[in-house]
Every structure is written in structure tokens, then in C-alpha cells.
Amino acid sequence: MVVLLVMLWAGDGRGVPVFINEVHYDNSGVDVEEGVEIAGPAGTALGDYMVVGYNGTGGAEYVTLGLSGVIPDEGMGFGAVWVPMAGLQNGAPDGLVLYRKSSGEVVQGLAWEGSMTAVGGVAAGRMLADMGVSQSGAEPATLTLQLTGTGTGLGAMSWVGPRTASRGKLNAGQTLTAVTGPTTAAGFVPSQAREGAEVMLTLVLTPAPGVAVEMDVAVTPRGALGLPGRVTVPASGVLTMPVRVPVDGVVEGYELVSVVASDPLGVRPPAGAVLGVIDADRPRGAPEGSVRVMSFNVLLGTGGPGSAGFEAAREVTERISPDVILFQEVASAGEFGDLVAFLKAVGFPGTPETMALKGDAFAGVPLVRGDLSGSQDAAVVVASRWPLKRRVQIGRGLAGRREITRFPMLAEVDVPWLGAADDPVFVSVHLKAERSDADFFRRALEVMRLREGLAAAGIDPAVRNLVVGGDFNETDWLEQPEFYRTDAAAVQVPGTLFPDGSALPSTFLGGSDLAAGLTLRYRVFPHSGMEMAGMKALGLRQADGVSEVTWPGLGSKLDYLFVSGPVVSRGGGEGEVFNSEVEAVADGLPKREGLAVSGLSGQASDHLAVFADVPMTGLPGLELRAEREWVNEGEVIGFEVRLGRVWAEPVAVTVRSWRDGRVVVPEPVVIPAGQTSVRVVTAVPWLGGLEAHRAVMVEASAAGWRRGLARVMVRNREASGQVLITQYAEPAVGSAGRALELMNLSGAAIDLGRRPVEVRRYADGGGGGVVEARAGAGQWPAGGVLVVGDEAAGAWLVGIGVLPPQGFAGVADGTVISNAAGAAVLLMDWMGFDGNDALEVLVDGVRSDVFGEIGHDPGSGWSGPGVERTVDRSLALRGAVATGSGGWRVPGMRFADSGVGLAGFGVAPVLTDPWLGWAAAAGLSGMRAAMAADPDGDGAVNLLEYALGGAPQVAGSGPVVVVTADGRGIERVMRVRDGALRFQVEASDDLVTWVAVAGSETVLEVRPDGSERRRFRAGDAGSGRRWFRQRVVRE
């Protein structure tokens, strides 16, 4: 047996750095064979490096390529590797950076056709100096720019060329020499591993020390590898040791773990190595009997490992945890190197057996993406966790045709728990883009060829498990033409114009069958084309259950998943459009439990990923129905759990929200034998604190059954008070002049583009609110008021001088109008609320104030205790009130009657609420100033700190409530001068049931701020031990 040990150098090698040694970015005609050569010590593991392209226009990153492989030995211990890098820009100027991930350093920066400064990214602020040579674009692709010279690295080299390329070989006229003195190297074999695997770590000291040497070892993150803090390198200078990657039981995704070995005596330089760790703790994915399939247009490739796009796309994919991925716009450069790295990072095998990159019929020949795909490197790919049985590029190789933009990729997957006849087929598609008659026709034709390709491959959608998904480049709700005829002159003679003036390209070559005059249906595309194959689209919405948008740039729906008849007969499956911005307010389908960073989806691609759990077997199904669509924290809600068929044995069902414990039925629900349903009731905990309302997905699951899901809106009780309703006008006649005035009490300006403000209306006691108005642009200063209303409101603001003279006819709802100083003062909206509707104000999804009581029907309107009423009247917030409300039934507790009309609107009211002064003196602003907030994290919210004499920003200085010596009462500080505060002492003998206790109050001390230290003594002695607590309410 022969054992080969490959030493992967990840440290400083022999003192010679890794560097860009050769570049090709421009040639005559279409640019080809673009790329860079990386040179350095033989054995260097390039997985620790990436090349980043910087755009000379603006200075931003435009391409990132993660490197892989090992530098070979071409003699004297050095070598070079050529790395294809399609799409390098042609300068005036543009630049490149070589970046090392383990040390976070820019190893080399250069530019051509001028110097430039990098803006953002890994080289932010760095000057990229001009190479001094360039490519004019007139030379052949066989010429490159190269470094020549003799020495230890860049300092001894200079750029020359263009001259004959030496791709993958050290350049002519170049000699690299090692630096004298001790060096250290470290490396992992392999450089990437799953949790639970064993890797080999090697340390090499050069020259060999001759005696044993101790080296300190630091691992980041700590505990990520089973390594001691100090190791002993033998006299030979080479230490190789096994390292176990622990399984931590935490779903954290792909992680880069760095190891730095350093000499405690400082004689030898340190060395670092990076190990890519693939998370073995996969998030919950498809339920039993189903396959989770994801379609993802990755916007011209994911980018290289370590790039922002790569890492964001990885995070999205890990969260969804699919079994099969239908990719569009994958970069094929470097034998799909970035894709392979990506797949391995997300836990897929990433092997040829599990990927469909091109059809089996074209193995060993160059990749062709489509008939008319152009030079853009954007391939259609299928990847699976399981082996593939076959691959077909639909439409490729058909003589006499140039019709298809990108060939659909078909893959038959060998799912281990399915029989051969049931193994599913997946097809990834990417149809022609843009919106003209020529584009519409080409999409209709491409879907017809897809249907024909399925038939040619022997795939009958009426029989087989089949999923077709991808970027169909059409929005089904837009106006569309009815049909196209293939015998039209514009089809038969490319270049001839369609009715809208568009034309097929001159390179288009239609099949001979088109001359027969086929009718291609289009309206309601892509459904019109796919339903002809017997396939139906899954309902894909974002986690809130509302938006179908998959391309946020223009608010369009471009991405779809279609399933075949057998799948439809099993219910079709549950799907979702993954949008990280919705994660904070909606659960959606089960995936990774922790919340995503809001901007994750936008960093990953311009398309949102779509996915679905597709049933592949005939498991019986569970149904879960909530008795209402919403519930407040602290309330109970009922569910009906129903079986899809009568069962001869009892069925134990678990009912709970998958993400957290917001909705949980404590014990399994048992449906008795012979019955089909059971009703359960559960309480929703009141968590306290400030958070957005959340659409909670509740799951019913049982072994051997397909799960059931129900969405319930759980409403947060607390109101932040960031924005208050300060005036209200409900006109007696007609709708003109219906308005609200909102005041920004957050203590800081609100950027409405980043923190939108919504008004929701709840009609006639209903709990399902609708968006009445939304401000999503403009700057709203602290203390300023924003009037929400129609043309009459705008005219009023002009009349009092808040806005300059202007007309408001035709201004669209949702338009924010600013004054001369740039402050938002008017949100145009023809609102429809009546006097018996509740209104809710939300700032960035979090409740800020409520007008009326959501879920309560007041009859004709809210009224009392005096003349105040909400029907046909105007109301103004009382000056003594400056905090948000979670709801009320008596308007006069917060508002005073102000007659009718808009008098007072547009002018900030004078508020005298002592809460404002207390919060300002305590340094509170924004969400930290809300009554329900706990900025110091000591368990006492601001309301308690305010009412009972605490310091809200000093942890551990919360209100002190002391039990009296005789055990019959408590002592505490009380802010008694605030008439809105209500204090009640409660007692319990079991810490579960609390009841109000009557007693006497004795003033022990009056403090300078007017608060009082008081002793409460219960009127009864009680029986046995009991506990007291102080309840505080602010009306």
C-alpha cells in the first residue's frame, strides 16, 4: 500500500507570498479565456484566498471568485495555477484584489488603464495602483500581462506585456527564491469537512529545529475544534495530528474556523489555517413522505466563497434546507467551481453524481447553455442531495433549430425511500426575459418545446411525480396578449416586425413545424402553457400569506413551481416565497428557527427564492383549522384537528407553532378510533415587551400522516408610543376631510423609507385589519406632525401656511408631501374609516398606538364619558397624554372633543405629560423610551421604573418593593402626582392565583420630585404564608 501525504501550506510558506502573476482581460472580438494566474510556494492551499474585481466606475466590487486547489511544484518549490475568471472588465480603469480570508488581509491590489480607489468590500479605501501595462483589445487571446524578475515576491517583479501567455506556468524571465530564516506553515487536509468528521492538521517548521518545539494554538470561534491550547512539534519540524470536528447540536450553518499557531518565545513567525465546517444539524425541512424543492435564480452566479453574495445565498439556502435545488443563472467558470463550493457549504454532496450541469448525451463535450443564450455565463442547473438517474437538456442538439434561450435542465432523482417508478423528475427552466411581442412569443414557444421535451424523454405528467420550476419571466396578473400564430410573417421571417414593433433576432431559426400555423396560447402565462401539459402551479406567497412577489425590483412575480397530476391528487404541496424582510412578522413554512437578518434576501439575489414541500407518497393528511384568524397575547384560541379519512386506531397529534412557543397545546391531542376530528383550546402567553405582531404558523403532526398547518396572527398587547394619533376627524357628510394627525414622539427623526408607518383599520369589531394608509418615504422630524388625509386636508395645510400653494387633484394614495424644509407633513390618502372602526398605528411593524379597541364592536361608535364621540366629530389628544395605548372604549380618557372639521390639524400640540420629562431626563429615546421597554435589562419595564422610582438605564437599580416586618404589607416608592397612574396591591398564597387586597396606606417620606415612600398594610392578616406584588397601570 502506498500512502501519499499532500501538505497544504496555509501559512507564510517559505517567506514568498501568494500573488497574482498573470492577467488576461481583453482581446479582439468577444473576450475569451479571461482570468488570472496565481503563483507562490508549491503546496499552498488556495482555499484561503479569493480574487475580487473592482469596478473603476464608482469603485465598488463587481465580481468575487473563491479559489480552490493547490499550487503545484514546477521546480525549486514554486508554481502557478491559472484561474478562469469570465467577465473581467476592460478598464479605464478597473482593478483586482487578492484577499486572504484567514488573516483578513489584502495580499495584492492592482489596476489597469489607470489607478483607482476601492470603495467598500474587502479592500475599502485602498489605492489600486496602475500596472503600467494594458491590453488594447486588438490583440489575440493568446497574449497576457505577466510579472517577470528575480527575487522573493512582488517587490522584485515588474509587469510586462502583452506577450505570449504562459497560463498555469511560471512566466518566462521569472525566478522565485525563498527567504532565509525560520518560517511556519499550517494546513488542514481536507480543507472542508462536516461536523463529526476527522481532519488532519499539519504544522511545519522550516528549517527543522532539531529539538522539540512548543507552539500555542488558538481556535476561532473558541471550542469549534477539539484542539489543545499548546502542541509539541518534534525535532523533525513536522507535526501531523488528527482533529475531530464536534457535532454541537446547534443549527448555525456553514462556518469558517481559523487556527493560528504561534511560537510563545517569538522566535518563529505565526501561521494560520482555515477549515470550512459544514453544519450537520440540518433545519427542519420537508415532512414525512415529501421532498422539499427550491428554485433560486442566483443573479449571474453566487460569487466566490467569502463574497457577500455567496454567503447570503448560502444562508438563504441553509434556512430553507431543500432536498433538490433548481438553479438559474449559475456561473459555469472553472468547471462550475463556485457552484460546487456553494453546494458543499450548504451540505449537498456537490459531486457529478448529484448535479445536472448538462445532458447525459453531451458528456465530454463543451457546455452549451442555449440556442440564443448569448455570452452571458448563466447556466440552468439541478442539484440534489441524492444521486441522479439521468439528465436531459431539453431542446439541445435538435438540427435545424435555434429557438430556445436557455435549455431546460431535466433531472431524474433516485430518492432512497421511493420505488424506482415513483422517483421524481425535476426540471429547471429560465425562459426569455423582457416584455414585447417577440419576447411573449418566444416564451410561449419555449414552453411548447418543454412539453415536447418531456414527451420525448418519456415523462408523462399524468403518471409521474414531476416538478417544473424556475424563472418564467412573466407575471400572471399583468395584461397579456391572447395568443400567437406560428405562421405569422414575424415568426417565419426573423427581422419582420410584430405589431408592437419588436422582432425576432436574425439568428432565430424556428422548427419546420411552425410553418403549419400553430396557435400558441399566451394569456395568463405561464399557466396557459403549463396547464396544457396537465400541470398546475403551487400557490406561492411570502410568509405573511399575502404577497406573491418574487422579483422585488419591480414588484413582479417571475418564479413558479408547477406540479404534475399525481402530486396534485395528494394535495399539491405547500409552498412559499422566502423573503427575509417578512421573517420578523411571519413564520411561514418550517425552516431554521432563528430569525434572518432583514436584508439577507436582497444580498443573495435580485430574485427571492421559492420553495415547496411536495408530497411524493399517498400518506393520509391532517387538517388544522384555527377558529379565528387572530388572537391577542394572553387570550385563548381554539383549533379543530381533522383527519383526512376515518382511522381504525387512535391518532396522537402534536399541535404547536414550529418556530417558538407562541402557540402550544401542552399534551398530544388524541383523535379516538373511528372519529375524524377533535377540538382543542390553548392559551397564548402574554410575553410582555415590544415586538411586531406575528403571523404564527401552527403545525399539527403525527407519525405516518402528512402534516396540517394553520396561520394565526398573534397580536402584541403593548404599544410603543413612538407615534401617537393626536387628532381625528370623521366628517358628518360625505368623505372629504376625513383625516388623522400623527405625532412623532420617538425622540429622533424617522426615515420613513427605512421605518415605514402604517395605519390599519379594523371595521365594525372585526379582528382582521386592512392597511388604511402607509407612509414609506420621506423624513419625519422628532416632534413633528404628519397629517393623513385627502385633498381637503392638503388644502387646509396650504391655507395655514404649512405647505406652499399647490394642487392635490390626482395625487396618488401613499404619496408623502414635504414642506419647504424637507419635513414630511402630509400623507395623501382617501381613507374609509367610520366612527365605529378601530385604528392601529404601526412603526416598522410594531404597534405604536390604538384608537378604539380592536375586536370590539361599539355599535354606531365610541363615546363618553362626556360629549366625546367618534361619529361625525373631531377629537384632539389631551395634553396630559403622551404615551401609546393598546386600546380603549371611552375616547374621553385620552381625547377632548374639538368640534367638526380640521381646526388644529398640522400644528404640533403642546403635551404636558410628565412621562415625557422623565424619559428625557433618563436619556431615553426611540423604542427604549416605550413604557413596555426594559433598556437596562433588569426585568423592570420603564412603566415600573417610572411609577416606583427606578433608574431605567442602570441595571440592578430597579424599583424596590420590601415586605414589612410583620409580613402584612409592603413598602415602596410611588409617583403619586401622576393622576394617570393606578396602583393596586395583589396577594397570592401559591404564586399562581393573585387577588386584589384592600388595606391602608401610610406616607413615610415625601421626596423632592414629589414621589412618596409609602407603606401598605393589608386589612386582613391572611392565613399562613402569602406573597404580595404591586400592580401598576397607566390609563
Buried (B, 14 or more C-beta within 10 A) or exposed (E): EEEEEEBBBBBBBBBBBBBBBBBBBBBEEEBEBBBBBBBBBBBBBBBBBBBBBBBBEEBBBBBBBBBBBBBBEBEEBBBBBBBBBBBBBBBEBBBBBBBBBBBEEBBBBBBBBBBBBBBEBBBEEBEBEBBEBBBEEEBEBEBBBBBBBEBBBBEBBEBBBBBEBBBBBBBEEBEBBBBEEBBBBBBBBBBBBBBEBEBBBBBBBBEBBEEEBEBBBBBBEEEBBEBEEEBEBEEEBBBEEEBBBEEBEEBBBBBBBBBBBBBEEEEBBBBBBBBBBBBBBEBBBBBBBBBBBBBBBBBBBBBBBBBBBBBBBBBBBBBBBBBBBBBBBBBBBBEBBBBBBBBBBBBBBBEEEBBBBBBEEBEEEEEBBBBBBEEEBBBBBBBBBBBBBBBBBBBBEBEEBBBBBBBBBBBBBBBEEBEEEEBBBBBBBBBBEEBBBBBBBBBBBBBBBBBBBBEEBEBBBEEBBBBBBBBBBBBBEEEBBEBBBBEBEBBBEBEEEBEEEBBBEEEBBBBEEBEEEBEBBBEBBBBBBBBEBBBBBBBBBBBBBEBBBBBBEEEBBBBBBBBBBBBBEBBBBBBBBBBBBBBBBBBBBBBBEBEBEBEBBBBBBBBBBBBBBBBBBEBBBBBBBBEEBBBBBEBEBEBBBBBBEEBEEEBEBBBBBBBBEBBBBEEEBBBEEEBBEBEBEBBBEEBBEBBBBBBBBBBBBBEEBBBBBBBBBBBBBBBBBBBBBBBBBBBEEEEBBBBBBBBBBBBEBBEBEEBBBBBBBBBEBBBEBEEBBBBBBBBBBBEBBBBBBBBBBBBBBBEEEBBEEEEBEEBEEBBBBBBEEEBBBBBBBEBEBBBBBBBBBBBBBBBBBBBBBBBBEBEEBBBEEEEBBBBBBBBBBBEBBBBBBBBBEBBBBBBBBBEBBBBBBBBEBEBEBBBBEBBEEBEBBBBBBBBBBBBBEBEBBBBBBBBBBBBBBEBEBBBEBEEBEEEBBBBBBBBBEBEBBEBEBBBBBEEEEBEEBEBEBEEEEEEEEEBBBBBBBBEEEEEEEBEBBBEBEBE
